[in-house]
Amino acid sequence: METFKLDDIYTILGKVTDVICENAMFLCELDSVVGDGDHGTTIRRGVKAAQEKIETEKPDKVDKLLAAYALGMVSTMGGASGPIFSSMFLGMGMASQGSEEVTLSHLVEAFESGLARVKKIGRSDEGDKTLIDALAPGIRALKTSAEAGEALAVALGRMHEAAEAGIEETKKLVSKKGRSRYAGERGLGHQDAGATSVTLIINCFAEQAKG
């Protein structure tokens, strides 16, 4: 598989919904160390609403599909998580505008667009112990693979590996953003819930590429 068709994106988003729902309690446990412990239930509520929206509306273009998923998420997720996670999918949709299929170069642009929106809305960057600490190194790995001419599955596999390494790095960081910043050094040794969520999402793309 060298490109994702519309049906592939539907499948990926369905996998995102399933994997977030399956891991909701684990994500809450991670969030309870430095936050209010509701990250998992919040994002689960968001993806379920997003899935219902795309199944009801059945968008026929990649950009419209990703945008619908994003809008479904933000409509039900409170706090900072809703705008931040939905902005990632919305940014991806904007980068895919007019595309009938998604190539590796499209994916690089899409993830970079999503990252830019996440940084702007969250006013955060690498080192702040957020999802960016997994997403940014993942994108760098994806871009390197694209420049090397590697296959879609290989590139997304490398992206997932880099994101997982980013999760490990969050254990060494003290949170600087959101409610978790009040926890200070209590968060050391614990991985970030948002970084974990985004890595689960990345793996859905990687698994579809393998298939």
C-alpha positions in Angstrom: 0.0 0.0 0.0 1.5 3.3 -1.1 -1.5 5.6 -0.6 -4.5 5.8 1.6 -7.9 5.9 -0.1 -11.0 7.4 1.4 -12.1 4.0 2.7 -8.7 3.6 4.4 -9.2 6.9 6.2 -12.6 5.7 7.4 -11.0 2.5 8.6 -8.2 4.4 10.4 -10.7 6.7 12.2 -12.7 3.7 13.2 -9.5 2.2 14.7 -8.8 5.4 16.5 -12.2 5.4 18.0 -11.8 1.7 19.1 -8.3 2.0 20.5 -9.1 5.2 22.5 -12.2 3.6 24.0 -10.2 0.4 24.8 -7.5 2.4 26.6 -9.7 5.1 28.3 -9.1 3.8 31.8 -5.4 3.5 31.3 -5.3 7.1 30.0 -7.2 8.2 33.1 -4.7 6.5 35.3 -1.8 8.3 33.6 -3.6 11.6 33.9 -4.4 11.1 37.6 -0.8 11.4 38.5 -0.6 15.1 37.6 -4.0 16.1 36.3 -7.7 15.5 37.3 -7.7 11.9 36.0 -10.3 12.4 33.3 -8.2 12.5 30.1 -9.3 9.0 29.0 -13.0 9.5 29.6 -12.9 12.9 27.9 -11.2 11.8 24.8 -13.3 8.6 24.7 -16.4 10.8 24.7 -14.9 12.9 21.9 -14.1 10.0 19.6 -17.4 8.3 20.1 -19.2 11.5 19.1 -16.8 11.9 16.1 -17.4 8.4 15.0 -21.2 8.9 15.2 -20.9 12.1 13.1 -18.9 10.6 10.3 -21.2 7.5 10.2 -24.2 9.8 10.0 -22.9 12.3 7.5 -20.7 9.9 5.4 -18.3 12.6 4.0 -17.2 11.7 0.5 -13.8 13.5 0.5 -10.8 13.0 2.7 -10.6 16.6 3.9 -14.4 16.6 4.7 -14.1 13.3 6.6 -11.2 14.5 8.8 -12.9 17.8 9.4 -16.2 16.1 10.4 -14.3 13.8 12.8 -12.6 16.9 14.3 -15.8 18.7 14.7 -17.4 15.7 16.4 -14.6 15.6 18.9 -14.6 19.2 19.8 -18.4 19.3 20.2 -18.3 17.0 23.2 -14.8 17.3 24.8 -14.4 19.9 27.5 -11.4 21.7 28.7 -8.2 22.0 26.6 -8.3 18.5 25.2 -11.2 19.1 22.8 -9.7 22.0 20.9 -6.2 20.5 21.0 -7.0 17.0 19.7 -9.7 18.1 17.3 -7.3 20.7 15.9 -4.9 17.9 15.0 -7.5 16.2 12.8 -8.7 19.5 11.4 -5.2 20.5 10.4 -4.7 17.1 8.7 -8.0 17.7 6.8 -6.9 21.1 5.6 -3.7 19.8 4.3 -5.5 17.0 2.4 -8.0 19.4 0.8 -9.1 18.3 -2.6 -7.2 15.0 -2.4 -8.8 11.8 -3.6 -6.0 9.8 -1.9 -3.4 10.4 0.7 0.2 9.8 -0.2 3.2 9.8 2.1 4.0 13.4 1.2 0.4 14.4 2.0 0.7 12.7 5.3 3.9 14.7 6.2 2.1 17.9 5.3 -1.1 16.8 7.1 0.7 15.9 10.4 2.8 19.1 10.2 -0.3 21.1 9.8 -2.0 19.4 12.7 1.1 19.9 14.9 1.2 23.7 14.0 -2.5 24.0 15.1 -1.8 22.1 18.3 1.1 24.3 19.2 -0.9 27.5 18.5 -4.0 26.4 20.4 -2.1 24.9 23.3 0.6 27.5 23.3 3.1 24.8 23.9 6.2 23.2 22.4 8.5 20.2 22.8 9.7 19.9 26.4 6.5 21.0 28.0 5.3 17.4 28.6 2.4 17.4 26.3 1.3 15.3 23.3 3.8 17.4 21.2 6.7 15.5 22.8 5.4 12.4 20.9 3.9 14.0 17.8 6.9 16.2 16.9 9.6 13.5 16.9 7.2 11.2 15.1 6.7 13.8 12.4 10.5 14.2 12.0 10.9 10.5 11.6 8.1 10.4 9.0 9.6 13.3 7.1 13.0 11.6 7.1 11.5 8.4 5.7 9.6 10.4 3.0 12.8 12.1 1.9 14.6 8.8 1.8 11.9 7.4 -0.5 10.8 4.7 1.9 7.5 2.9 1.7 4.4 4.2 3.4 4.3 1.3 5.9 7.9 1.7 6.7 7.6 5.4 7.2 4.6 5.2 9.5 6.3 2.4 11.4 9.3 4.6 12.0 6.9 7.4 13.0 5.3 5.2 15.6 8.6 4.1 17.0 9.7 7.7 17.3 6.5 8.7 19.0 6.9 5.8 21.5 10.4 7.0 22.3 8.9 10.5 22.8 6.5 9.0 25.4 9.6 7.7 27.3 11.1 11.1 27.2 8.1 12.6 28.9 8.9 10.6 32.0 12.0 12.8 32.4 10.0 16.1 32.0 8.2 18.4 34.4 4.9 19.6 33.0 4.8 23.3 32.1 1.3 23.6 30.7 -2.2 23.0 31.8 -3.4 21.9 35.2 -0.6 19.3 35.4 2.0 22.1 35.8 0.9 22.5 39.4 2.1 18.9 40.1 5.7 20.0 39.6 8.3 17.2 40.1 5.6 14.8 41.2 5.2 14.0 37.5 8.7 12.9 37.1 8.9 9.2 36.1 5.4 9.2 34.7 4.5 9.3 31.1 2.2 12.0 29.7 -1.4 10.9 28.9 -1.7 13.2 25.9 1.6 11.9 24.4 0.2 8.3 24.9 -3.1 9.2 23.2 -1.5 10.6 20.2 0.9 7.7 19.9 -2.1 5.3 19.9 -3.6 7.4 17.1 -0.4 7.3 15.1 -0.3 3.5 15.4 -3.7 3.3 13.8 -2.2 4.9 10.6 0.8 2.5 10.8 -1.3 -0.6 11.2 -3.5 0.4 8.3 -0.5 0.9 6.1 0.8 -2.6 6.9 -2.6 -4.1 6.0 
